[in-house]
Amino acid sequence: MVCVLFINTFLKRVRFSNTKVDPIPVVDLHQQFLHTLENIENNQVNTQLTTSHALLPTSKPFNDILASLQTLIFAQNKKENSEEVEDIVLPVLQDLDKLSLTSYSLSYYISHCLPTEQTVPVLSLINKSTTIWIAKLFQFPNCGAFYTENMILSYERVLLLALHRMFGPGYFNPSELPIIYCTPDPVMISTIKRTVTQIGMNEKCVQVIPCLSNVLCPYKADLVAFETMIKSDVENNKKPLIVFARAGAHVTGQVDDLVNFKELTNKYNIWLHLSGDNLSGLVLAKSKHEIPSLADSMTLTPSIWLNISALPVITLFDKQYTNTEILNLYKSKCLPIWTCFQALGHDALVIRIQQKFEVCHRIHSLVKRYNCLRILCETKDQTSVTNGENVADIIAERDNIPDLLHSLSSCLIIQFIPKDCNQRVSPYYDKLNSWLGQVLEREIPEAPLELCEIESLGIVVSFSPFTILNTLVTEDDWETFSITLDQHIEILQATVDYKDKLTGLIAELPSLRYAETNDWAGLGAVRYVPQQWQSSDQQLATDQAKQDLNRLNLRIVQQLRSIDAAFSLGEGSDGLACVRFGMVTADTDVAELLSLVQSTGQKEEESTKYIDSMAELVKKGIETATVDLQKETEEKIWQEGILRHVPVFGNLVNWWSPPAKNAVKGRWLDLEAGIVRSTEPIYEKKAQVEESDNNESVSAAVDNILE
């Protein structure tokens, strides 16, 4: 494997001072890691093994320890209240991913297991080589570098560098209140505020720069307003310390005005720090002469840019300003970068980053065909897209680094909008954009997209090949993406067009009313209301009437869904049930759909009327029978005498003179005639049948005896 070959090469190149080191331990570490990883991936150990919180008195075999670790991983997927374990999908690791992970073990082996006289020269050489490579790749001359696990730790150390440069050794107790400025990117703001509190500073030190008023440039800093803020802070005896700016915002891909930002921070002696995916475009620059650095420091995320797991976050900074001793650096942390960059090679590294920009560029060329789509965070030079220029052409033609970064797009935002819209879309269009994103994500899982919400615009679909690992690779993928996008944009346009005509079509049908729905992206909703109920709003004023109307519309939906699943039951903004229509195409006959709802409603209404009339008939029959039975009971009491019904005394009268067996006659309801009848004829007929049966039985018995 490439990993093993590279480790061997590493051992051949590195010479430890006056000591011959056997290469076998390093290779063993790598092979042991791969073997462990393979066991976990292939599920070769007992997942039913239980782990104990108590430390065992005796040693435990290595394979059993791995089994316990794997049990912890797979036990998280147990279904609730069940011993059944769901299938778990572990991440697929390539050779470079495994090499990156192995490098962490090797770094601890070198820094903790080898003697100091061997460790120091090896790590110094590795750290120096890595810094030189990165400085050249990312166009940052005379820089230092440090490596952290995440962005927050990177920002922490950058703040320490800026504080040390401005306040010297007493930077932990500055004499003046330091002010930290932040570009108006929400992700950046929350991260910086968290970073500030973690190093013991007050969150009030963070000030957000106002954003431009241009709706197509959300989260992009307004430098005129920024300079006004600086002057105001200086007048109030505050000390502007550092600016965190973006070169490719997480959500929108926006790039701040890098040149003017640099001039402004130099003018007021403020530290400028850059981060963002567009910084990866620095490796594509073809500049033949040395250029000044874009900022005082930069945070780089090669793990995301190169699709290699577990690479550390890199921070470059200008060495002329500060002493690196305050960073408490561990030089061994750069080993994953050192190993993976060599295994990948310069050309392959450049190609991986360029391919991500090409994905964004190609998506842009597809979506710009639609007038109904608003494209946000467009690149500075739109002629490159219009003229069919590819990323390689853009790189070749732009010698100026800031212009190159502004011409590349690391993230593309699209939004379905009404005609001539230049503001935030309505809630209905938010639902349409949400539907579009969900459908594309489901039907094209290779597309690097996600749904986001921008406060000034609404719901948008973000294509971000740098932050999402999914990538459109083959031409078949691109063809599928183009066809699917065409189909669903056509559906959106047809749905919106018919929605504008829907109220007019509903007005032509007397029993249908338009129903407002707050959470539905389809064509709309209607409610069937019987005509006799439409004469007055008081007809629906009672809870019983609302329940009856809801039941009627529920039965209508049930009947319609047996014909077409596109119908569904919804709830209007008034809380009443309604019939919802889904998305439609250009050839959908909406008038026919409404007529179908009308006719189905009429049938259900007639059926309801019959049921209601029968219910009324039964109700009246029960009332009539109750009155008749009550009268007969009273008459029987008068006929038998009241004394028989007096407690205690009545028992004596009944014993002395037993009453005649004259039971009260029952009643039955004749639904066909709609009247209540006495049950006396039924019992008389039953008695005759029983007597006849008894006579036949006696005759049969006599015949048997005579025989």
KAJOUR-V705254 format. One record per residue. RES is the residue in one small letter. PHI is phi in degrees with one decimal (* if undefined). Layout:
BEGIN
res: [RES | RES]
phi: [PHI | PHI]
END
This chain:
BEGIN
res: [m | v | c | v | l | f | i | n | t | f | l | k | r | v | r | f | s | n | t | k | v | d | p | i | p | v | v | d | l | h | q | q | f | l | h | t | l | e | n | i | e | n | n | q | v | n | t | q | l | t | t | s | h | a | l | l | p | t | s | k | p | f | n | d | i | l | a | s | l | q | t | l | i | f | a | q | n | k | k | e | n | s | e | e | v | e | d | i | v | l | p | v | l | q | d | l | d | k | l | s | l | t | s | y | s | l | s | y | y | i | s | h | c | l | p | t | e | q | t | v | p | v | l | s | l | i | n | k | s | t | t | i | w | i | a | k | l | f | q | f | p | n | c | g | a | f | y | t | e | n | m | i | l | s | y | e | r | v | l | l | l | a | l | h | r | m | f | g | p | g | y | f | n | p | s | e | l | p | i | i | y | c | t | p | d | p | v | m | i | s | t | i | k | r | t | v | t | q | i | g | m | n | e | k | c | v | q | v | i | p | c | l | s | n | v | l | c | p | y | k | a | d | l | v | a | f | e | t | m | i | k | s | d | v | e | n | n | k | k | p | l | i | v | f | a | r | a | g | a | h | v | t | g | q | v | d | d | l | v | n | f | k | e | l | t | n | k | y | n | i | w | l | h | l | s | g | d | n | l | s | g | l | v | l | a | k | s | k | h | e | i | p | s | l | a | d | s | m | t | l | t | p | s | i | w | l | n | i | s | a | l | p | v | i | t | l | f | d | k | q | y | t | n | t | e | i | l | n | l | y | k | s | k | c | l | p | i | w | t | c | f | q | a | l | g | h | d | a | l | v | i | r | i | q | q | k | f | e | v | c | h | r | i | h | s | l | v | k | r | y | n | c | l | r | i | l | c | e | t | k | d | q | t | s | v | t | n | g | e | n | v | a | d | i | i | a | e | r | d | n | i | p | d | l | l | h | s | l | s | s | c | l | i | i | q | f | i | p | k | d | c | n | q | r | v | s | p | y | y | d | k | l | n | s | w | l | g | q | v | l | e | r | e | i | p | e | a | p | l | e | l | c | e | i | e | s | l | g | i | v | v | s | f | s | p | f | t | i | l | n | t | l | v | t | e | d | d | w | e | t | f | s | i | t | l | d | q | h | i | e | i | l | q | a | t | v | d | y | k | d | k | l | t | g | l | i | a | e | l | p | s | l | r | y | a | e | t | n | d | w | a | g | l | g | a | v | r | y | v | p | q | q | w | q | s | s | d | q | q | l | a | t | d | q | a | k | q | d | l | n | r | l | n | l | r | i | v | q | q | l | r | s | i | d | a | a | f | s | l | g | e | g | s | d | g | l | a | c | v | r | f | g | m | v | t | a | d | t | d | v | a | e | l | l | s | l | v | q | s | t | g | q | k | e | e | e | s | t | k | y | i | d | s | m | a | e | l | v | k | k | g | i | e | t | a | t | v | d | l | q | k | e | t | e | e | k | i | w | q | e | g | i | l | r | h | v | p | v | f | g | n | l | v | n | w | w | s | p | p | a | k | n | a | v | k | g | r | w | l | d | l | e | a | g | i | v | r | s | t | e | p | i | y | e | k | k | a | q | v | e | e | s | d | n | n | e | s | v | s | a | a | v | d | n | i | l | e]
phi: [* | -59.7 | -64.2 | -65.5 | -59.1 | -68.8 | -61.4 | -62.5 | -62.1 | -58.6 | -71.5 | -71.2 | -78.4 | -88.9 | -118.3 | -85.8 | -64.1 | 56.3 | -138.3 | -92.3 | -105.6 | -72.1 | -73.0 | -61.2 | -57.8 | -67.0 | -65.5 | -62.3 | -59.0 | -65.2 | -66.6 | -65.7 | -62.6 | -63.2 | -65.3 | -62.4 | -62.9 | -65.3 | -61.9 | -67.3 | -65.6 | -89.1 | 55.0 | -92.9 | -116.0 | -73.9 | -78.1 | -89.3 | -62.8 | -96.0 | -104.1 | -107.6 | -81.2 | -94.1 | -76.3 | -69.3 | -70.4 | -108.1 | -69.4 | -118.2 | -59.6 | -60.1 | -64.2 | -69.2 | -64.0 | -63.2 | -62.8 | -63.9 | -63.1 | -66.2 | -60.7 | -61.6 | -68.8 | -80.1 | -67.2 | -67.9 | -101.0 | -69.9 | -68.0 | -63.1 | 57.5 | -150.9 | -89.0 | -72.3 | -106.3 | -72.9 | -64.5 | -113.0 | -108.1 | -79.7 | -62.1 | -82.6 | -104.9 | -88.2 | -59.3 | -68.5 | -62.7 | -67.0 | -64.9 | -61.9 | -67.5 | -63.2 | -61.8 | -66.2 | -64.1 | -65.5 | -64.5 | -73.4 | -63.0 | -69.4 | -81.5 | -116.8 | -104.3 | -87.7 | -62.8 | -59.2 | -65.6 | -94.0 | -65.2 | -59.9 | -66.1 | -66.1 | -67.8 | -63.7 | -65.2 | -63.7 | -64.1 | -64.2 | -61.8 | -63.0 | -63.9 | -63.7 | -60.7 | -65.2 | -60.2 | -72.4 | -63.3 | -104.3 | 53.9 | -129.5 | -71.2 | 51.6 | -116.1 | -102.9 | -144.4 | -139.2 | -130.0 | -132.2 | -79.0 | -152.6 | -67.9 | -62.6 | -64.3 | -63.4 | -64.6 | -58.1 | -70.3 | -64.4 | -62.1 | -63.2 | -62.1 | -65.6 | -64.5 | -66.0 | -64.6 | -84.5 | -111.8 | 72.8 | -59.1 | -91.5 | -68.2 | -77.8 | -129.4 | -65.3 | -74.3 | -121.6 | -74.2 | -75.4 | -112.3 | -110.5 | -96.9 | -137.8 | -62.1 | -76.8 | -83.1 | -56.2 | -64.0 | -63.9 | -60.5 | -64.3 | -67.6 | -66.5 | -63.2 | -67.7 | -63.3 | -60.8 | -68.2 | -70.4 | -98.3 | 90.2 | -92.3 | -80.0 | -62.4 | -68.0 | -67.7 | -85.9 | -122.0 | -91.4 | -73.3 | -60.2 | -96.9 | -64.4 | -79.4 | -66.9 | -64.4 | -82.7 | -127.7 | -66.7 | 70.1 | -98.4 | -68.1 | -93.3 | -70.9 | -63.8 | -65.6 | -63.7 | -64.4 | -62.3 | -62.2 | -62.3 | -60.8 | -64.9 | -66.6 | -63.4 | -64.3 | -94.2 | 62.0 | -100.3 | -113.3 | -60.0 | -104.5 | -152.9 | -122.9 | -100.2 | -113.2 | -113.9 | -123.2 | 111.3 | -64.7 | -61.7 | -87.7 | -109.7 | 75.1 | -65.6 | -114.0 | -67.6 | -70.4 | -65.8 | -63.9 | -67.8 | -61.2 | -63.8 | -62.5 | -68.1 | -70.0 | -64.9 | -62.0 | -106.7 | 56.1 | -112.0 | -70.5 | -112.7 | -119.0 | -116.6 | -150.8 | 136.2 | -69.9 | -66.7 | -63.9 | -64.0 | -67.4 | -62.6 | -72.8 | -90.7 | -63.5 | -108.3 | -62.0 | -93.3 | -120.5 | -68.7 | -118.1 | -68.3 | -65.8 | -72.3 | -152.9 | -79.4 | -158.8 | -143.4 | -105.6 | -116.9 | -123.7 | -65.1 | -60.9 | -75.4 | -68.5 | -106.1 | 57.5 | -120.1 | -68.0 | 69.0 | -70.0 | -71.4 | -76.7 | -103.3 | -123.8 | -103.1 | -145.8 | -76.0 | -69.7 | -70.2 | -92.2 | -151.5 | -99.7 | -76.1 | -63.9 | -71.2 | -83.9 | 53.8 | -74.8 | -115.3 | -66.2 | -69.3 | -67.3 | -85.2 | -59.0 | -59.2 | -66.3 | -61.1 | -73.8 | -71.2 | -63.4 | -70.5 | -64.7 | -79.1 | 88.9 | -61.0 | -64.9 | -66.2 | -62.3 | -64.4 | -63.8 | -60.2 | -70.6 | -63.9 | -61.9 | -67.1 | -65.3 | -66.4 | -61.1 | -62.2 | -63.7 | -72.7 | -61.9 | -60.7 | -66.7 | -81.8 | -81.2 | -70.2 | -74.0 | -99.2 | -71.9 | -85.8 | -106.0 | -95.1 | -101.9 | -102.2 | 50.7 | -66.5 | -70.3 | -61.9 | -104.7 | -76.2 | -66.1 | -65.3 | -76.7 | -62.7 | -85.7 | 76.2 | -72.8 | -94.5 | -64.2 | -61.0 | -65.4 | -61.9 | -64.8 | -68.3 | -92.1 | -117.5 | -85.3 | -82.5 | -62.4 | -58.8 | -62.7 | -63.2 | -66.2 | -75.2 | -86.5 | -97.1 | -121.8 | -92.0 | -152.5 | -120.0 | -114.6 | -123.4 | -149.7 | -77.0 | -133.5 | -72.7 | -63.6 | 57.6 | -89.4 | -130.7 | -148.0 | -64.5 | -77.5 | -73.3 | -56.7 | -64.3 | -70.3 | -60.6 | -67.0 | -63.7 | -68.0 | -64.1 | -61.5 | -60.8 | -63.4 | -66.3 | -67.7 | -63.8 | -66.7 | -75.3 | -87.4 | -129.0 | -63.4 | -75.3 | -74.9 | -82.0 | -128.2 | -152.4 | -89.8 | -134.4 | -123.2 | -107.5 | -55.2 | -86.7 | -125.8 | 109.0 | -72.7 | -133.0 | -106.3 | -105.5 | -102.6 | -132.8 | -67.0 | -81.5 | -100.1 | -118.3 | -72.3 | -59.2 | -144.3 | -78.2 | -107.6 | -85.1 | -64.8 | -63.6 | -61.3 | -66.5 | -65.8 | -62.4 | -61.6 | -64.2 | -65.0 | -63.1 | -63.2 | -57.7 | -62.3 | -81.1 | -67.1 | -62.7 | -64.7 | -61.3 | -64.5 | -64.3 | -62.6 | -66.1 | -61.8 | -70.9 | -64.6 | -65.7 | -93.2 | -62.3 | -62.9 | -65.9 | -68.7 | -66.7 | -62.1 | -79.7 | -110.1 | -65.4 | -97.6 | -107.4 | -126.7 | -72.1 | -116.1 | -75.6 | -123.0 | -91.3 | -130.2 | -129.8 | -95.5 | -79.2 | -60.8 | 149.9 | -147.1 | -130.2 | -129.9 | -85.3 | -125.5 | -52.8 | -61.3 | -67.8 | -86.9 | -85.1 | -69.8 | -150.2 | -67.7 | -68.8 | -61.7 | -106.2 | -78.2 | -88.6 | -64.0 | -63.7 | -64.4 | -66.0 | -64.1 | -62.8 | -67.0 | -64.1 | -64.5 | -63.9 | -70.3 | -63.7 | -65.8 | -62.8 | -63.4 | -60.9 | -68.0 | -68.4 | -68.4 | -70.8 | -97.3 | -150.1 | -73.2 | -69.0 | -81.7 | -150.4 | -88.1 | -131.5 | -127.2 | -74.4 | -64.6 | -89.4 | 86.8 | -96.1 | -67.7 | -150.3 | -100.0 | -98.6 | -104.4 | -83.0 | -70.6 | -127.8 | -107.2 | -64.4 | -92.9 | -74.4 | -91.9 | -66.7 | -60.6 | -68.2 | -62.7 | -65.3 | -63.3 | -64.8 | -62.9 | -61.9 | -66.6 | -63.7 | -63.9 | -64.3 | -62.9 | -66.5 | -66.0 | -63.1 | -63.1 | -66.6 | -61.5 | -62.2 | -63.7 | -64.5 | -67.3 | -64.5 | -62.8 | -67.1 | -63.7 | -62.8 | -60.7 | -65.6 | -63.0 | -64.9 | -64.1 | -63.4 | -62.6 | -63.0 | -65.6 | -62.8 | -65.3 | -65.3 | -63.9 | -62.6 | -63.2 | -65.0 | -63.1 | -64.0 | -62.5 | -67.2 | -68.8 | -80.5 | 102.9 | -72.4 | -60.5 | -65.6 | -106.6 | -83.7 | -55.5 | 68.1 | -63.9 | -63.9 | -64.1 | -66.1 | -63.9 | -65.8 | -71.5 | -70.8 | -138.5 | -57.4 | -74.8 | -70.6 | -77.4 | -128.9 | -68.4 | -69.7 | -78.8 | -81.3 | -133.8 | -138.1 | -98.9 | -89.6 | -66.3 | -68.5 | -86.4 | 74.3 | -131.5 | -97.1 | -120.2 | -79.5 | -85.2 | -60.1 | -61.8 | -65.8 | -69.4 | -63.5 | -65.6 | -65.5 | -65.7 | -61.8 | -64.1 | -65.9 | -64.5 | -61.7 | -64.6 | -66.9 | -63.6 | -64.4 | -67.3 | -65.1 | -62.4 | -64.7 | -68.0 | -63.2 | -60.5 | -67.2 | -68.8 | -63.7 | -69.6]
END
